[in-house]
Amino acid sequence: MANVSVKLKRSTIESIPRHCKTVLGLGLRKLGQVRTLKDSPQVRGMIASVSHLVEVVEVKETKRKRSAT
């Protein structure tokens, strides 16, 4: 499953309370903060409702190789 990187690019000051709560639900508190979330319909819906406040980048997962230590 792919991941989505979400960055808060605009302040929630003077936004409607519902948008403020949605941004907090995404785990974003400060301007410029970036969170990587699992791509799901719920997360996509939250992003769509505050698309004017956030920037989204899809991140492909890479398989990690375990190093022998």
C-alpha positions as CSV (number, residue, x, y, z in Angstrom):
1,M,0.0,0.0,0.0
2,A,1.3,3.5,-0.9
3,N,1.8,6.3,1.5
4,V,0.9,10.0,1.3
5,S,3.0,12.8,2.5
6,V,1.0,15.8,3.7
7,K,2.5,19.2,4.4
8,L,0.6,22.1,6.1
9,K,1.3,25.1,3.8
10,R,-1.4,27.6,5.1
11,S,-2.4,28.6,8.5
12,T,-5.7,27.5,10.0
13,I,-6.3,30.9,11.6
14,E,-9.7,32.2,10.4
15,S,-10.6,28.9,9.0
16,I,-13.9,27.3,9.9
17,P,-13.6,25.1,13.1
18,R,-14.3,22.0,11.1
19,H,-11.3,22.5,8.9
20,C,-9.1,23.2,12.0
21,K,-10.2,19.9,13.5
22,T,-9.6,18.0,10.2
23,V,-6.0,19.4,10.0
24,L,-5.4,18.3,13.6
25,G,-6.9,14.9,12.7
26,L,-4.2,14.6,10.0
27,G,-1.6,15.2,12.7
28,L,-0.5,18.6,11.5
29,R,-0.1,21.4,14.1
30,K,2.6,23.8,12.8
31,L,3.2,25.5,9.4
32,G,5.6,23.4,7.3
33,Q,5.0,20.3,9.3
34,V,5.0,17.1,7.2
35,R,3.3,13.8,8.1
36,T,3.4,10.6,6.2
37,L,0.2,8.7,6.3
38,K,-1.1,5.4,4.9
39,D,-3.2,6.1,1.7
40,S,-6.8,5.2,2.5
41,P,-10.2,6.5,1.5
42,Q,-10.6,8.2,4.9
43,V,-7.3,10.0,4.7
44,R,-8.1,11.1,1.1
45,G,-11.4,12.5,2.2
46,M,-9.8,14.5,4.9
47,I,-7.2,15.8,2.5
48,A,-9.9,16.8,0.0
49,S,-11.8,18.8,2.6
50,V,-8.7,20.9,3.5
51,S,-7.0,20.8,0.1
52,H,-6.6,24.6,0.2
53,L,-4.5,24.3,3.3
54,V,-2.2,21.3,2.6
55,E,0.2,20.1,0.0
56,V,0.1,16.4,-0.9
57,V,2.9,14.1,-2.4
58,E,2.4,10.4,-3.0
59,V,5.3,8.3,-1.6
60,K,6.0,4.9,-2.8
61,E,7.2,2.4,-0.2
62,T,10.6,0.8,-0.7
63,K,11.5,-2.5,0.7
64,R,14.3,-2.3,3.2
65,K,17.0,-4.9,3.2
66,R,18.2,-6.0,6.6
67,S,21.9,-5.5,7.1
68,A,23.9,-8.2,8.8
69,T,25.5,-6.7,11.9
